[in-house]
């Protein structure tokens, strides 16, 4: 009630999916690092892999956003073209 009474919607499911999967992977990776590979400590290799995963998340989320924007632009131009033909 503090905001609006309208329900909120996620329109760009691509970026939402990427960040959701990345958050799941982050917890799995944390478990692997701290319980399976080297219990109680983080090795240099695990630290580097974590940094690489972070940049991959940024790249995939940005790519998903660009794909969504491209699809929306094509829909908009198609709708405008159809409107002119009427």
KOLGU-4560 file (N, C-alpha, C; in nm, 3 decimals, padded with zeros to 5 digits):
<recs>
<n_xx: 00.081 n_yy: -00.119 n_zz: 00.000 ca_xx: 00.000 ca_yy: 00.000 ca_zz: 00.000 c_xx: 00.086 c_yy: 00.126 c_zz: 00.000 mol: A seq: 1 type: UNK>
<n_xx: 00.212 n_yy: 00.110 n_zz: 00.034 ca_xx: 00.298 ca_yy: 00.226 ca_zz: 00.039 c_xx: 00.331 c_yy: 00.279 c_zz: -00.101 mol: A seq: 2 type: UNK>
<n_xx: 00.329 n_yy: 00.193 n_zz: -00.201 ca_xx: 00.364 ca_yy: 00.236 ca_zz: -00.335 c_xx: 00.236 c_yy: 00.257 c_zz: -00.415 mol: A seq: 3 type: UNK>
<n_xx: 00.203 n_yy: 00.168 n_zz: -00.502 ca_xx: 00.079 ca_yy: 00.170 ca_zz: -00.578 c_xx: 00.004 c_yy: 00.042 c_zz: -00.550 mol: A seq: 4 type: UNK>
<n_xx: -00.121 n_yy: 00.041 n_zz: -00.584 ca_xx: -00.197 ca_yy: -00.080 ca_zz: -00.566 c_xx: -00.186 c_yy: -00.173 c_zz: -00.686 mol: A seq: 5 type: UNK>
<n_xx: -00.124 n_yy: -00.125 n_zz: -00.792 ca_xx: -00.103 ca_yy: -00.209 ca_zz: -00.909 c_xx: 00.009 c_yy: -00.309 c_zz: -00.881 mol: A seq: 6 type: UNK>
<n_xx: -00.009 n_yy: -00.432 n_zz: -00.925 ca_xx: 00.101 ca_yy: -00.529 ca_zz: -00.908 c_xx: 00.218 c_yy: -00.494 c_zz: -00.998 mol: A seq: 7 type: UNK>
<n_xx: 00.337 n_yy: -00.519 n_zz: -00.949 ca_xx: 00.457 ca_yy: -00.492 ca_zz: -01.025 c_xx: 00.486 c_yy: -00.609 c_zz: -01.117 mol: A seq: 8 type: UNK>
<n_xx: 00.541 n_yy: -00.580 n_zz: -01.234 ca_xx: 00.571 ca_yy: -00.681 ca_zz: -01.333 c_xx: 00.714 c_yy: -00.669 c_zz: -01.381 mol: A seq: 9 type: UNK>
<n_xx: 00.778 n_yy: -00.782 n_zz: -01.409 ca_xx: 00.910 ca_yy: -00.784 ca_zz: -01.470 c_xx: 00.887 c_yy: -00.800 c_zz: -01.619 mol: A seq: 10 type: UNK>
<n_xx: 00.923 n_yy: -00.698 n_zz: -01.697 ca_xx: 00.901 ca_yy: -00.704 ca_zz: -01.841 c_xx: 01.018 c_yy: -00.769 c_zz: -01.914 mol: A seq: 11 type: UNK>
<n_xx: 01.137 n_yy: -00.748 n_zz: -01.867 ca_xx: 01.255 ca_yy: -00.804 ca_zz: -01.933 c_xx: 01.296 c_yy: -00.931 c_zz: -01.859 mol: A seq: 12 type: UNK>
<n_xx: 01.241 n_yy: -01.044 n_zz: -01.900 ca_xx: 01.267 ca_yy: -01.169 ca_zz: -01.832 c_xx: 01.407 c_yy: -01.223 c_zz: -01.860 mol: A seq: 13 type: UNK>
<n_xx: 01.471 n_yy: -01.178 n_zz: -01.967 ca_xx: 01.605 ca_yy: -01.226 ca_zz: -02.000 c_xx: 01.707 c_yy: -01.190 c_zz: -01.893 mol: A seq: 14 type: UNK>
<n_xx: 01.712 n_yy: -01.063 n_zz: -01.857 ca_xx: 01.806 ca_yy: -01.018 ca_zz: -01.754 c_xx: 01.768 c_yy: -01.078 c_zz: -01.619 mol: A seq: 15 type: UNK>
<n_xx: 01.639 n_yy: -01.087 n_zz: -01.592 ca_xx: 01.593 ca_yy: -01.148 ca_zz: -01.467 c_xx: 01.639 c_yy: -01.294 c_zz: -01.459 mol: A seq: 16 type: UNK>
<n_xx: 01.627 n_yy: -01.368 n_zz: -01.569 ca_xx: 01.670 ca_yy: -01.508 ca_zz: -01.571 c_xx: 01.821 c_yy: -01.520 c_zz: -01.552 mol: A seq: 17 type: UNK>
<n_xx: 01.896 n_yy: -01.433 n_zz: -01.618 ca_xx: 02.042 ca_yy: -01.437 ca_zz: -01.606 c_xx: 02.084 c_yy: -01.412 c_zz: -01.461 mol: A seq: 18 type: UNK>
<n_xx: 02.029 n_yy: -01.311 n_zz: -01.399 ca_xx: 02.068 ca_yy: -01.280 ca_zz: -01.261 c_xx: 02.017 c_yy: -01.386 c_zz: -01.164 mol: A seq: 19 type: UNK>
<n_xx: 01.902 n_yy: -01.445 n_zz: -01.192 ca_xx: 01.851 ca_yy: -01.553 ca_zz: -01.105 c_xx: 01.942 c_yy: -01.674 c_zz: -01.111 mol: A seq: 20 type: UNK>
<n_xx: 01.978 n_yy: -01.715 n_zz: -01.232 ca_xx: 02.068 ca_yy: -01.829 ca_zz: -01.246 c_xx: 02.206 c_yy: -01.800 c_zz: -01.187 mol: A seq: 21 type: UNK>
<n_xx: 02.252 n_yy: -01.678 n_zz: -01.205 ca_xx: 02.383 ca_yy: -01.641 ca_zz: -01.150 c_xx: 02.380 c_yy: -01.643 c_zz: -00.997 mol: A seq: 22 type: UNK>
<n_xx: 02.270 n_yy: -01.603 n_zz: -00.937 ca_xx: 02.263 ca_yy: -01.607 ca_zz: -00.791 c_xx: 02.261 c_yy: -01.751 c_zz: -00.739 mol: A seq: 23 type: UNK>
<n_xx: 02.191 n_yy: -01.838 n_zz: -00.812 ca_xx: 02.194 ca_yy: -01.980 ca_zz: -00.773 c_xx: 02.334 c_yy: -02.037 c_zz: -00.786 mol: A seq: 24 type: UNK>
<n_xx: 02.400 n_yy: -02.006 n_zz: -00.898 ca_xx: 02.537 ca_yy: -02.053 ca_zz: -00.918 c_xx: 02.631 c_yy: -01.997 c_zz: -00.811 mol: A seq: 25 type: UNK>
<n_xx: 02.609 n_yy: -01.874 n_zz: -00.768 ca_xx: 02.696 ca_yy: -01.814 ca_zz: -00.667 c_xx: 02.691 c_yy: -01.893 c_zz: -00.536 mol: A seq: 26 type: UNK>
<n_xx: 02.571 n_yy: -01.936 n_zz: -00.496 ca_xx: 02.561 ca_yy: -02.016 ca_zz: -00.373 c_xx: 02.622 c_yy: -02.154 c_zz: -00.391 mol: A seq: 27 type: UNK>
<n_xx: 02.604 n_yy: -02.214 n_zz: -00.507 ca_xx: 02.665 ca_yy: -02.344 ca_zz: -00.533 c_xx: 02.817 c_yy: -02.330 c_zz: -00.534 mol: A seq: 28 type: UNK>
<n_xx: 02.867 n_yy: -02.225 n_zz: -00.600 ca_xx: 03.012 ca_yy: -02.202 ca_zz: -00.606 c_xx: 03.069 c_yy: -02.176 c_zz: -00.467 mol: A seq: 29 type: UNK>
<n_xx: 02.998 n_yy: -02.101 n_zz: -00.385 ca_xx: 03.042 ca_yy: -02.075 ca_zz: -00.249 c_xx: 03.052 c_yy: -02.205 c_zz: -00.170 mol: A seq: 30 type: UNK>
<n_xx: 02.954 n_yy: -02.292 n_zz: -00.185 ca_xx: 02.958 ca_yy: -02.423 ca_zz: -00.118 c_xx: 03.076 c_yy: -02.505 c_zz: -00.166 mol: A seq: 31 type: UNK>
<n_xx: 03.098 n_yy: -02.507 n_zz: -00.298 ca_xx: 03.210 ca_yy: -02.584 ca_zz: -00.353 c_xx: 03.342 c_yy: -02.531 c_zz: -00.299 mol: A seq: 32 type: UNK>
<n_xx: 03.359 n_yy: -02.399 n_zz: -00.298 ca_xx: 03.484 ca_yy: -02.338 ca_zz: -00.252 c_xx: 03.511 c_yy: -02.364 c_zz: -00.105 mol: A seq: 33 type: UNK>
<n_xx: 03.408 n_yy: -02.347 n_zz: -00.022 ca_xx: 03.431 ca_yy: -02.351 ca_zz: 00.123 c_xx: 03.409 c_yy: -02.487 c_zz: 00.187 mol: A seq: 34 type: UNK>
<n_xx: 03.347 n_yy: -02.581 n_zz: 00.116 ca_xx: 03.322 ca_yy: -02.711 ca_zz: 00.177 c_xx: 03.384 c_yy: -02.828 c_zz: 00.103 mol: A seq: 35 type: UNK>
<n_xx: 03.396 n_yy: -02.820 n_zz: -00.027 ca_xx: 03.440 ca_yy: -02.934 ca_zz: -00.106 c_xx: 03.588 c_yy: -02.924 c_zz: -00.142 mol: A seq: 36 type: UNK>
<n_xx: 03.626 n_yy: -02.820 n_zz: -00.215 ca_xx: 03.764 ca_yy: -02.809 ca_zz: -00.264 c_xx: 03.866 c_yy: -02.788 c_zz: -00.153 mol: A seq: 37 type: UNK>
<n_xx: 03.852 n_yy: -02.681 n_zz: -00.081 ca_xx: 03.948 ca_yy: -02.646 ca_zz: 00.024 c_xx: 03.869 c_yy: -02.598 c_zz: 00.146 mol: A seq: 38 type: UNK>
<n_xx: 03.827 n_yy: -02.691 n_zz: 00.231 ca_xx: 03.740 ca_yy: -02.653 ca_zz: 00.345 c_xx: 03.801 c_yy: -02.542 c_zz: 00.432 mol: A seq: 39 type: UNK>
<n_xx: 03.722 n_yy: -02.438 n_zz: 00.453 ca_xx: 03.762 ca_yy: -02.332 ca_zz: 00.544 c_xx: 03.850 c_yy: -02.223 c_zz: 00.486 mol: A seq: 40 type: UNK>
<n_xx: 03.894 n_yy: -02.237 n_zz: 00.362 ca_xx: 03.977 ca_yy: -02.132 ca_zz: 00.304 c_xx: 03.948 c_yy: -02.120 c_zz: 00.155 mol: A seq: 41 type: UNK>
<n_xx: 03.980 n_yy: -02.004 n_zz: 00.101 ca_xx: 03.962 ca_yy: -01.979 ca_zz: -00.041 c_xx: 04.100 c_yy: -01.970 c_zz: -00.104 mol: A seq: 42 type: UNK>
<n_xx: 04.123 n_yy: -02.055 n_zz: -00.204 ca_xx: 04.253 ca_yy: -02.055 ca_zz: -00.271 c_xx: 04.258 c_yy: -01.941 c_zz: -00.373 mol: A seq: 43 type: UNK>
<n_xx: 04.377 n_yy: -01.915 n_zz: -00.422 ca_xx: 04.395 ca_yy: -01.810 ca_zz: -00.521 c_xx: 04.318 c_yy: -01.843 c_zz: -00.650 mol: A seq: 44 type: UNK>
<n_xx: 04.321 n_yy: -01.968 n_zz: -00.690 ca_xx: 04.248 ca_yy: -02.009 ca_zz: -00.809 c_xx: 04.098 c_yy: -01.989 c_zz: -00.795 mol: A seq: 45 type: UNK>
<n_xx: 04.043 n_yy: -02.022 n_zz: -00.678 ca_xx: 03.900 ca_yy: -02.002 ca_zz: -00.654 c_xx: 03.865 c_yy: -01.854 c_zz: -00.656 mol: A seq: 46 type: UNK>
<n_xx: 03.954 n_yy: -01.772 n_zz: -00.605 ca_xx: 03.932 ca_yy: -01.628 ca_zz: -00.609 c_xx: 03.929 c_yy: -01.574 c_zz: -00.751 mol: A seq: 47 type: UNK>
<n_xx: 04.022 n_yy: -01.622 n_zz: -00.833 ca_xx: 04.025 ca_yy: -01.579 ca_zz: -00.974 c_xx: 03.900 c_yy: -01.626 c_zz: -01.047 mol: A seq: 48 type: UNK>
<n_xx: 03.858 n_yy: -01.751 n_zz: -01.024 ca_xx: 03.737 ca_yy: -01.802 ca_zz: -01.088 c_xx: 03.615 c_yy: -01.721 c_zz: -01.045 mol: A seq: 49 type: UNK>
<n_xx: 03.611 n_yy: -01.681 n_zz: -00.919 ca_xx: 03.499 ca_yy: -01.599 ca_zz: -00.872 c_xx: 03.496 c_yy: -01.465 c_zz: -00.945 mol: A seq: 50 type: UNK>
<n_xx: 03.611 n_yy: -01.404 n_zz: -00.964 ca_xx: 03.619 ca_yy: -01.278 ca_zz: -01.037 c_xx: 03.577 c_yy: -01.297 c_zz: -01.184 mol: A seq: 51 type: UNK>
<n_xx: 03.620 n_yy: -01.406 n_zz: -01.244 ca_xx: 03.581 ca_yy: -01.436 ca_zz: -01.383 c_xx: 03.430 c_yy: -01.454 c_zz: -01.393 mol: A seq: 52 type: UNK>
<n_xx: 03.371 n_yy: -01.526 n_zz: -01.296 ca_xx: 03.226 ca_yy: -01.546 ca_zz: -01.296 c_xx: 03.151 c_yy: -01.413 c_zz: -01.284 mol: A seq: 53 type: UNK>
<n_xx: 03.205 n_yy: -01.321 n_zz: -01.207 ca_xx: 03.143 ca_yy: -01.190 ca_zz: -01.193 c_xx: 03.138 c_yy: -01.116 c_zz: -01.327 mol: A seq: 54 type: UNK>
<n_xx: 03.250 n_yy: -01.116 n_zz: -01.398 ca_xx: 03.253 ca_yy: -01.048 ca_zz: -01.528 c_xx: 03.165 c_yy: -01.120 c_zz: -01.630 mol: A seq: 55 type: UNK>
<n_xx: 03.157 n_yy: -01.252 n_zz: -01.622 ca_xx: 03.065 ca_yy: -01.325 ca_zz: -01.710 c_xx: 02.920 c_yy: -01.287 c_zz: -01.682 mol: A seq: 56 type: UNK>
<n_xx: 02.887 n_yy: -01.268 n_zz: -01.555 ca_xx: 02.752 ca_yy: -01.224 ca_zz: -01.520 c_xx: 02.722 c_yy: -01.089 c_zz: -01.584 mol: A seq: 57 type: UNK>
<n_xx: 02.815 n_yy: -00.997 n_zz: -01.575 ca_xx: 02.795 ca_yy: -00.864 ca_zz: -01.634 c_xx: 02.777 c_yy: -00.875 c_zz: -01.785 mol: A seq: 58 type: UNK>
<n_xx: 02.859 n_yy: -00.956 n_zz: -01.850 ca_xx: 02.852 ca_yy: -00.971 ca_zz: -01.996 c_xx: 02.719 c_yy: -01.034 c_zz: -02.036 mol: A seq: 59 type: UNK>
<n_xx: 02.678 n_yy: -01.141 n_zz: -01.969 ca_xx: 02.553 ca_yy: -01.209 ca_zz: -02.004 c_xx: 02.432 c_yy: -01.121 c_zz: -01.976 mol: A seq: 60 type: UNK>
<n_xx: 02.431 n_yy: -01.049 n_zz: -01.865 ca_xx: 02.318 ca_yy: -00.961 ca_zz: -01.834 c_xx: 02.310 c_yy: -00.847 c_zz: -01.936 mol: A seq: 61 type: UNK>
<n_xx: 02.422 n_yy: -00.789 n_zz: -01.972 ca_xx: 02.423 ca_yy: -00.683 ca_zz: -02.072 c_xx: 02.376 c_yy: -00.736 c_zz: -02.207 mol: A seq: 62 type: UNK>
<n_xx: 02.423 n_yy: -00.855 n_zz: -02.244 ca_xx: 02.381 ca_yy: -00.915 ca_zz: -02.371 c_xx: 02.231 c_yy: -00.942 c_zz: -02.372 mol: A seq: 63 type: UNK>
<n_xx: 02.178 n_yy: -00.995 n_zz: -02.263 ca_xx: 02.034 ca_yy: -01.021 ca_zz: -02.256 c_xx: 01.956 c_yy: -00.891 c_zz: -02.266 mol: A seq: 64 type: UNK>
<n_xx: 02.006 n_yy: -00.784 n_zz: -02.207 ca_xx: 01.939 ca_yy: -00.655 ca_zz: -02.216 c_xx: 01.941 c_yy: -00.602 c_zz: -02.359 mol: A seq: 65 type: UNK>
<n_xx: 02.053 n_yy: -00.616 n_zz: -02.428 ca_xx: 02.063 ca_yy: -00.569 ca_zz: -02.566 c_xx: 01.971 c_yy: -00.651 c_zz: -02.658 mol: A seq: 66 type: UNK>
<n_xx: 01.963 n_yy: -00.781 n_zz: -02.637 ca_xx: 01.874 ca_yy: -00.864 ca_zz: -02.718 c_xx: 01.730 c_yy: -00.821 c_zz: -02.697 mol: A seq: 67 type: UNK>
<n_xx: 01.691 n_yy: -00.797 n_zz: -02.573 ca_xx: 01.555 ca_yy: -00.752 ca_zz: -02.543 c_xx: 01.527 c_yy: -00.618 c_zz: -02.610 mol: A seq: 68 type: UNK>
<n_xx: 01.622 n_yy: -00.526 n_zz: -02.603 ca_xx: 01.605 ca_yy: -00.394 ca_zz: -02.666 c_xx: 01.592 c_yy: -00.407 c_zz: -02.817 mol: A seq: 69 type: UNK>
<n_xx: 01.669 n_yy: -00.496 n_zz: -02.877 ca_xx: 01.662 ca_yy: -00.517 ca_zz: -03.022 c_xx: 01.525 c_yy: -00.573 c_zz: -03.061 mol: A seq: 70 type: UNK>
<n_xx: 01.475 n_yy: -00.668 n_zz: -02.984 ca_xx: 01.343 ca_yy: -00.726 ca_zz: -03.012 c_xx: 01.235 c_yy: -00.620 c_zz: -02.997 mol: A seq: 71 type: UNK>
<n_xx: 01.244 n_yy: -00.538 n_zz: -02.895 ca_xx: 01.145 ca_yy: -00.432 ca_zz: -02.875 c_xx: 01.149 c_yy: -00.330 c_zz: -02.987 mol: A seq: 72 type: UNK>
<n_xx: 01.270 n_yy: -00.297 n_zz: -03.035 ca_xx: 01.282 ca_yy: -00.202 ca_zz: -03.147 c_xx: 01.219 c_yy: -00.259 c_zz: -03.273 mol: A seq: 73 type: UNK>
<n_xx: 01.240 n_yy: -00.387 n_zz: -03.298 ca_xx: 01.181 ca_yy: -00.450 ca_zz: -03.416 c_xx: 01.028 c_yy: -00.454 c_zz: -03.406 mol: A seq: 74 type: UNK>
<n_xx: 00.977 n_yy: -00.483 n_zz: -03.286 ca_xx: 00.832 ca_yy: -00.481 ca_zz: -03.266 c_xx: 00.775 c_yy: -00.342 c_zz: -03.291 mol: A seq: 75 type: UNK>
<n_xx: 00.844 n_yy: -00.241 n_zz: -03.239 ca_xx: 00.798 ca_yy: -00.104 ca_zz: -03.254 c_xx: 00.798 c_yy: -00.063 c_zz: -03.401 mol: A seq: 76 type: UNK>
<n_xx: 00.906 n_yy: -00.094 n_zz: -03.473 ca_xx: 00.912 ca_yy: -00.056 ca_zz: -03.615 c_xx: 00.809 c_yy: -00.134 c_zz: -03.696 mol: A seq: 77 type: UNK>
<n_xx: 00.784 n_yy: -00.260 n_zz: -03.660 ca_xx: 00.682 ca_yy: -00.339 ca_zz: -03.729 c_xx: 00.543 c_yy: -00.280 c_zz: -03.705 mol: A seq: 78 type: UNK>
<n_xx: 00.516 n_yy: -00.242 n_zz: -03.581 ca_xx: 00.387 ca_yy: -00.181 ca_zz: -03.548 c_xx: 00.368 c_yy: -00.048 c_zz: -03.620 mol: A seq: 79 type: UNK>
<n_xx: 00.473 n_yy: 00.033 n_zz: -03.626 ca_xx: 00.465 ca_yy: 00.162 ca_zz: -03.696 c_xx: 00.442 c_yy: 00.140 c_zz: -03.845 mol: A seq: 80 type: UNK>
<n_xx: 00.508 n_yy: 00.040 n_zz: -03.904 ca_xx: 00.491 ca_yy: 00.010 ca_zz: -04.045 c_xx: 00.348 c_yy: -00.038 c_zz: -04.073 mol: A seq: 81 type: UNK>
<n_xx: 00.296 n_yy: -00.122 n_zz: -03.983 ca_xx: 00.159 ca_yy: -00.171 ca_zz: -04.000 c_xx: 00.058 c_yy: -00.057 c_zz: -03.985 mol: A seq: 82 type: UNK>
<n_xx: 00.088 n_yy: 00.038 n_zz: -03.897 ca_xx: -00.002 ca_yy: 00.152 ca_zz: -03.876 c_xx: -00.003 c_yy: 00.242 c_zz: -04.000 mol: A seq: 83 type: UNK>
<n_xx: 00.111 n_yy: 00.260 n_zz: -04.064 ca_xx: 00.118 ca_yy: 00.345 ca_zz: -04.184 c_xx: 00.043 c_yy: 00.281 c_zz: -04.301 mol: A seq: 84 type: UNK>
<n_xx: 00.042 n_yy: 00.148 n_zz: -04.307 ca_xx: -00.024 ca_yy: 00.078 ca_zz: -04.416 c_xx: -00.176 c_yy: 00.083 c_zz: -04.405 mol: A seq: 85 type: UNK>
<n_xx: -00.226 n_yy: 00.112 n_zz: -04.287 ca_xx: -00.372 ca_yy: 00.121 ca_zz: -04.267 c_xx: -00.422 c_yy: 00.244 c_zz: -04.328 mol: A seq: 86 type: UNK>
</recs>
